[in-house]
Amino acid sequence: MPNKIFFPLFVDTQAPITINAQIAEQIKLLIAVGELQPGDTLPTVTQLAKHLKVNHNTVAAVYNYLIESDYLVAQRGKGTFVADTKVVQNIIIHKEFYNLLGQAFNAAALTGLSPSEFGAAAYARAALLHHQSSAPLKLVFIEYLQNSTGVYEAIQSEIKLPLVSLCSEDLKTQQSKALKELLTADLVITTAQHQWDITRLTTPEQEVIAVKLKPDLQLLAHISSLPRNALMLLICEEEATCEEMKQMLQQSGISHINFKPLSLNYLQQSPQILEQADAICASRIVEDYVRKKSSQPSEIMIFNFSLDETNMSVLKARLAAIQLAKSTISGKNK
């Protein structure tokens, strides 16, 4: 194996962090800056332990940790390699973080700080900022209808932060608990169709971010293949949700289909309408019922959607900025 891959690694027994952490973080750094790339072979545990003059078990523990964290992958009889995973791609994409650390260390070195002192100071600062920002943001998502299309779950999965879900119907009463929740939120999230209505309910100081939904590409391809003027039923729990579904499909460029929004209640009263349609698209909430009533359950399309990537990037950036601003204010008040 080329020396350049593992020779840059070293350990400092006087450093304020453990030897295991030193080795693991240096391997991550080499991956981030491109010295180690997906597929590259790492030295064996014995080779690296001998090079660093550390215990064999220490290196083995580091490798196991990096394998479990998806940075490395082990192949029996072949060795240990840099993994080609989302975790690795993410650290490469955000390598500017390491560049910023380099600039910070260069500035610290001018004041006489050693690498160990810089590391300890950086940790102390990070710990303090974390403490100051420990109060979580209060985030609220407003759905137009309760249990409509699963947008809440999709957004929470993306941002990975606690998110309170409220229904717009519950906000109409001035003294409602839902409205009080809304008015104390650090950030309000809703769908693009309802941004204006929700903004009118918030205070001037509150920020409302709208998220656009896009129908699943496979669903669009299936609908696009249908003949002109085909009758397609759009079935949801509430007709208003079906209208939103119809609007999204039409905004995606589908104009040759005759869409008919249909509530679950209507279907329960007139199930025979299923046999009159050329195609059927149902929300996941009503999927089981529609399949049971249809003579061709395997032909039922499910309305899957994705969140607009640009909107989600804006949302995540705003979350970071709001958290930073909140931490700064909290720090000044202490």
N, C-alpha and C positions, 0 to 999 in steps of 0.2 A: 504494500500500500504506500502511496506517495507520502513522504515525510511532511509535506506542507499541510496535510489535512489534520494531523494531530500534534505536530510540534508547537503550534501557537498556544496550546493549552499549558497552563501552569497553576500551581496552588501556592497560597501564602498562609502558612500556619499561624501567622499573627493577625490575619484578617478577622473582622468582626462577624463574618458569616461562616457557616460550616464548610468543610471541604467538599461535601456532597453538593451543596448549593453552588459553590464556585465552579465545579466541573460542569454541572448541568447548565448553568447560565452561560458559560463560555461556549458550550456546544450550540445552544440556541442562538447565540450571537453569531457564530460562524455560519449557521444556516441563514440567518437574516441578511447578512452582508454578502452572501454568495460564495463564501469560501467552501462551504459544504452545500451541495445541491441534492435534490431528490434523486435517489438511486446510488449516491456515493457510498462507498464502504468505509465504515469506521474501523479503527484498530481493534484488535481483540481485547478482551478484558485484561488478559495478561500483559499484552504490549503496552496498553495505556497505563496500567498500574505501575509497570516497570519504569516507563518514561516519567511519570509524575512522582515516583517514589512514594506511593501510597499503598494501602492494603488492597489486596485483590477484591475483597468483599465490598469495599467502598465503591469501586468502579462498577462492579456488578449491580449494586443497589441503584446507582445513577442510571445505568442503562435500562434497568427494569422500570424505573420511574418514567424515563423518557419514552419507553415503549408503551407503557400504560397511558401516557399523555398524548400519544399519537405523533410524537416527533420522530421516533425511530421505529423500525420494524426488524424483527429477527427471523432469519430463515435457517432452519436446522441444517447443519452441515455446510452452510455457505457463509454465514456471518451476520453482522448487524449493519443495517443500511439506513440512510436518511429516508423517511417515509414520504410518499407523495399524497398527503392528506390535506384536508381543509385547514387543520391547525398549522401545518407547515406553510401552506400558501398564505395564510393570514399573517404569519410573522414576517414573511418576505414582503408582503404588500405594505406592512407598517414598519419597514426597516428604518424610516426616518426617525423613529423613536430612539434608535441606537445612535443615530447621527447627532441628535439633540443631546444625548448623554455625553457623547464625545466632546461637543462644544462646551458643555457645562464643566466637564473635567478639565479641559484646557484652561478655562477661566479660573477654576479652583487651584490648578497647579501654579498659576501666576502668584497666588497668595501664599504659596508654600505648603498647601495641603498634599499629603501623600495619598496614594490610591486607597489605602485602608481608611484614612481619615475621611476621604471623599465619600467612600461607600457608607461609612457610619453616619455622616451628615445627611446623605441622600435618604437613607432609611429613616432617620429621625424626622426629616421634613415630610416624607411620604406618610409616616405614621400620624404626624400632627394634622396634615391635611385630611387624612382619612377620618380622624376623630372629629374634625370640624364639620365634615360633610356626612357624618353618620346618620343625621336625620334624613330619612328617605323623601324623595319627591312624592307629592300626592298627585297622582295622575288619574284622570277620569276619562272614560270612553263613553260617548253617548250613542246608543243604538236607536234607530228610528222606531223599531218594533222589538219587543222582547223576543229573544231566541230567534232572530231573523235568519241570518246567513252564516254565522260563525266568524264574523269579522273580528270580534273581540278576541277570540282564541288565537287567531292568526297574528294579530298585532302583538299580543302578549308574548307569543312564541318568538317573535322577531326582536322585541326590545328587552325581553328577559327582566322586566321590572314589574313590581306589583301594580295592577291596573284595576281601578274600580269601574264596574260596568253599570251604567244607568240607562233607563228607557226614557225616550223623549216624552212619552205619554205621562210619565210620573212627574214631569217638570212643570206641568201646567198649573198646579196648585201653588200659590205663593208661599205657603207655609210648609210645603212638603219636605220630607227628609231628604229626598233626592235633590231638590233644588239647593238645600243647604250644603250638601256634599259638593255640588257643582261650584258653588260660589266660594268654596275654600280650596279649590284645586290649584296647584302650581301650574298645571298645563291641562288643557282640554283637547281631546282628540275625537274626531267624528269622521263620517264619510263625506265626500265632496258634495253630494247632493243636498246635504243638510247643514253645511257650514254656516250659511247666512242665518238660518233659523236659530241655531245654537248660539251664534255670536250675539244675537239680540238678547239672550237670556243671561249672558255673563257680564261681569263688571268691565269698565274701560281698561282696567289694569291687567285683566286676564288675557291670555293668548290662546287662540283656538287654531289647531292645525288639522287640516283635512287630508284624509287618505283616499286615494283613488283605487278602485277595484278594477281588475281586468279579468274577463272570462278566460278560462283555461284554453290554451291553444288547441289542444286535442278536441275539446268541445266545439270550438269555432270551426275547426276543419270538418268535423262531422256534420255540423249544421250547414256549412257552406256547400256540402255535397248534395243537399236535398234539392229537389226540383223547385222551380219558381212557383210561388203562390202556395207552397205546401202549408197545410194547417199544422201548427205546432203549439201544443198546450204547454204553458209554463205554470207549474203547480207548486204552490208554497202554502204555508200555514195561513198567511194573510194575503189578500189580493194586493195590498199596497206593496208588499215585498215582491210579488210577481211583477208589478209595474216597474220596480227598480231593476229587476232581472232583465225585463224587456228593454229598458233604456240602455243598460250596459251592453247588451247584445247589439242593439242598433248603433250605438256609438262606436262599436268595434268594426262597423262596416257591413253588418248583415242587414240587407234591405229587401231581399227577394222573398222573405218568409212572411207568412201571415201568422203573427204571434197572437195567442189568446191567453191572457193571464187568468188563472183559475185558483180560487181559494180552496183550502181543504174542505171547508164546510160545504161549498158548492158541489165538490166532487162526491162527498158523502151522500148528498141528496140526489145527484144525477150521475152515478158511476158509468152509465152507458155512454157518456160523452167520450170516454177513453177510446172506444172502438171507432169513433168518427174521425179521429186525428191521424195525420200522416206521421207525426213524430211527437214524442213527449219528453219534456225536460222537467225534472223535479228537484226540489231542494233536498238536502240530506235528512232534514227533519221529517219530511213526509214520504221519504223513499220507500220504506217498508210497506206502508199502506197502499201506495200507488202500485207497487209490484204485485201485491196480493190481488188487486182489483183488475189488473191488466191481463189480457189474454196472451200477451207477448212480453212478459216481465224482463226478459234478457235484452229487449230493445230499448228499455227506459234509459235515457241519458240523465246523468246527475250534474247539477249545476256546480261545477268547481270553479274557483277563481283564485287569482293571485293578487298580492299587493303591489302597487306600482313602485318600482325600484327607486325612482327619483324621489317620490314622496317619502319613502322609508328612510332614504339617506338624509333628507331634510329633517325628518322627525328625530333621528338619532343624533344629528348634529345639534339640534335645538335642545334636546335632553341634556347633552353634555354641557352646553353653554349655560343653561339654566341652573344645573347642579353646581357648576363652577361659581356662578354669580351668587348663589345661595350660600356656598361655602365661604366665599370672601366676606359676605356680610356677616355671617356667623362668627368668623374669625375676628372681625373688627369689634364685634360686640362683647367679646370675651375679655 
